[in-house]
């Protein structure tokens, strides 16, 4: 999708929606600056014959707030995604869904403060409500807190590829990955 003047966030393709079991759940942007992106992105998805599912009008979602891991859905809500999106996705997909309240506006998307990998999840504690941290503890055998330095350097915005993790250069986070038997592949 080519860039469009006046739509600086269009480059964040993860935010356009989320693929779940072959269906693309189209983001329903809360903020006007992002809503204009859909005039550009929806025709692209339609042209490529991607099966689309739209959210109900009173459900807001950005793809960066939805993470799929081991056939479970994790939904961050608060700043850009509404709480009711988690129940909609749970009903639509039949998958176990966790609703996580984000409370630090510097971490406005779930993928900025939460990274599940294998049976472990990295998380930045101050980004979540106490109830959400309790939910995470119940969902993972091992929960590893990120330091503020790691979180601010986007450690959570990593991608798991089997034993490899694509991540930004971040020595302490890289060591944590190595300690789990993973191989960090750094990219700035």
C-alpha positions as CSV (number, residue, x, y, z in Angstrom):
1,X,0.0,0.0,0.0
2,X,1.7,3.2,-1.1
3,X,2.1,6.1,1.4
4,X,-0.5,8.9,1.3
5,X,0.3,12.5,2.3
6,X,-1.4,13.4,5.6
7,X,-1.6,9.8,6.8
8,X,1.6,9.3,8.7
9,X,0.4,6.2,10.6
10,X,-0.5,4.3,7.4
11,X,2.9,2.6,7.4
12,X,1.9,0.7,10.6
13,X,0.2,-2.2,8.7
14,X,-0.3,-4.2,11.8
15,X,-2.8,-1.6,12.9
16,X,-5.1,-2.2,9.9
17,X,-6.6,-5.3,11.5
18,X,-5.8,-8.8,12.6
19,X,-5.8,-12.2,10.8
20,X,-7.5,-14.9,12.9
21,X,-8.0,-18.3,11.3
22,X,-8.1,-17.0,7.7
23,X,-10.4,-14.0,8.4
24,X,-9.1,-10.5,8.6
25,X,-10.8,-8.5,11.4
26,X,-10.7,-5.0,10.1
27,X,-9.7,-2.3,12.6
28,X,-12.4,0.2,13.5
29,X,-10.3,3.3,14.4
30,X,-11.5,5.4,17.3
31,X,-9.5,8.5,16.3
32,X,-10.3,10.6,13.1
33,X,-6.6,10.8,12.0
34,X,-6.6,7.0,11.7
35,X,-10.1,6.6,10.3
36,X,-9.0,8.1,7.0
37,X,-6.6,5.2,6.5
38,X,-9.5,2.8,5.8
39,X,-10.3,4.6,2.6
40,X,-6.9,3.5,1.4
41,X,-6.5,0.1,3.0
42,X,-10.0,-1.5,2.5
43,X,-9.8,-1.4,-1.3
44,X,-6.4,-3.1,-1.1
45,X,-7.7,-6.0,1.0
46,X,-10.8,-6.3,-1.1
47,X,-8.8,-6.4,-4.4
48,X,-6.7,-9.2,-2.9
49,X,-9.8,-11.2,-2.1
50,X,-9.1,-11.3,1.6
51,X,-12.1,-12.5,3.7
52,X,-13.0,-9.4,5.8
53,X,-15.0,-9.2,9.1
54,X,-16.0,-5.8,10.3
55,X,-16.6,-5.0,13.9
56,X,-19.9,-3.6,15.2
57,X,-20.2,0.2,15.2
58,X,-19.7,0.6,18.9
59,X,-16.5,-1.6,19.0
60,X,-13.2,0.2,18.4
61,X,-10.0,-1.8,17.6
62,X,-6.6,-1.3,16.3
63,X,-4.6,-4.3,15.2
64,X,-1.7,-3.4,17.5
65,X,-3.9,-4.2,20.4
66,X,-4.7,-7.8,19.4
67,X,-2.1,-10.5,19.7
68,X,-2.6,-14.2,18.9
69,X,-0.5,-16.7,20.7
70,X,-1.0,-20.5,20.9
71,X,-4.6,-20.2,19.7
72,X,-5.4,-17.6,22.4
73,X,-6.3,-14.0,21.7
74,X,-4.9,-11.2,23.9
75,X,-6.7,-7.8,23.6
76,X,-5.4,-4.6,25.1
77,X,-8.0,-2.0,25.6
78,X,-8.1,1.6,26.9
79,X,-6.6,4.1,24.6
80,X,-7.5,2.9,21.1
81,X,-9.4,-0.3,21.5
82,X,-12.6,-0.7,23.4
83,X,-13.1,-3.3,26.1
84,X,-16.1,-4.9,24.3
85,X,-13.8,-5.9,21.4
86,X,-12.5,-8.8,23.4
87,X,-15.9,-10.4,23.9
88,X,-16.8,-9.8,20.2
89,X,-13.6,-11.6,19.1
90,X,-14.2,-14.4,21.5
91,X,-17.7,-15.0,20.2
92,X,-16.7,-14.6,16.5
93,X,-13.7,-17.0,16.7
94,X,-14.5,-19.4,19.5
95,X,-10.9,-18.9,20.8
96,X,-10.0,-18.2,24.5
97,X,-9.7,-14.5,24.8
98,X,-8.0,-12.4,27.4
99,X,-8.9,-8.7,28.0
100,X,-6.0,-6.6,29.3
101,X,-6.5,-3.0,30.4
102,X,-3.7,-0.6,29.4
103,X,-3.1,2.3,31.9
104,X,0.0,4.1,30.7
105,X,-0.6,6.3,27.6
106,X,3.0,5.9,26.5
107,X,2.1,2.2,25.9
108,X,-1.1,2.8,23.9
109,X,-1.0,-0.5,22.0
110,X,-0.6,-4.0,23.4
111,X,2.3,-4.8,21.1
112,X,4.3,-2.0,22.8
113,X,4.2,-3.6,26.2
114,X,3.5,-7.4,25.8
115,X,5.4,-10.0,23.9
116,X,4.4,-13.7,24.2
117,X,6.9,-16.3,23.1
118,X,6.7,-20.0,23.5
119,X,5.2,-20.6,27.1
120,X,6.5,-17.3,28.3
121,X,5.4,-13.7,28.1
122,X,7.4,-10.5,28.5
123,X,5.4,-7.5,29.8
124,X,6.0,-4.0,31.1
125,X,4.2,-4.0,34.5
126,X,3.4,-0.3,34.7
127,X,1.5,-0.4,31.4
128,X,-1.2,-2.8,32.8
129,X,-3.9,-2.5,35.5
130,X,-3.3,-4.8,38.5
131,X,-6.2,-7.0,37.4
132,X,-4.6,-7.4,34.0
133,X,-1.3,-8.5,35.5
134,X,-3.2,-11.1,37.5
135,X,-4.8,-12.3,34.2
136,X,-1.4,-12.6,32.6
137,X,0.0,-14.6,35.5
138,X,-2.9,-17.0,35.1
139,X,-2.3,-17.3,31.3
140,X,1.5,-18.0,31.3
141,X,3.7,-20.4,33.4
142,X,6.5,-17.8,33.2
143,X,5.9,-14.0,33.1
144,X,9.1,-11.9,32.7
145,X,8.9,-8.1,33.5
146,X,10.6,-5.7,31.1
147,X,12.6,-2.8,32.5
148,X,11.6,0.7,31.5
149,X,14.7,0.9,29.3
150,X,13.7,-2.4,27.5
151,X,10.1,-1.3,27.1
152,X,10.9,2.2,25.9
153,X,13.3,0.7,23.3
154,X,10.3,-1.4,21.9
155,X,11.4,-4.9,23.2
156,X,7.8,-6.0,23.1
157,X,7.4,-5.0,19.4
158,X,9.3,-8.2,18.4
159,X,8.4,-11.1,16.2
160,X,8.8,-14.7,17.0
161,X,9.9,-17.0,14.2
162,X,10.3,-20.4,15.8
163,X,13.6,-20.3,17.8
164,X,14.4,-16.8,16.4
165,X,13.1,-13.5,17.5
166,X,13.3,-10.4,15.3
167,X,13.9,-7.5,17.7
168,X,15.5,-4.1,17.9
169,X,19.0,-3.9,19.4
170,X,18.5,-4.1,23.1
171,X,21.3,-6.0,24.9
172,X,19.5,-6.8,28.2
173,X,16.4,-8.0,26.3
174,X,18.6,-10.0,23.9
175,X,20.2,-11.8,26.9
176,X,16.8,-12.7,28.3
177,X,15.9,-14.3,25.0
178,X,19.2,-16.2,24.9
179,X,18.5,-17.4,28.5
180,X,15.2,-18.9,27.2
181,X,17.1,-20.7,24.4
182,X,16.0,-18.3,21.7
183,X,18.2,-16.5,19.1
184,X,17.7,-12.8,18.8
185,X,18.0,-11.4,15.3
186,X,18.4,-7.6,15.7
187,X,17.2,-5.0,13.3
188,X,17.2,-1.3,13.9
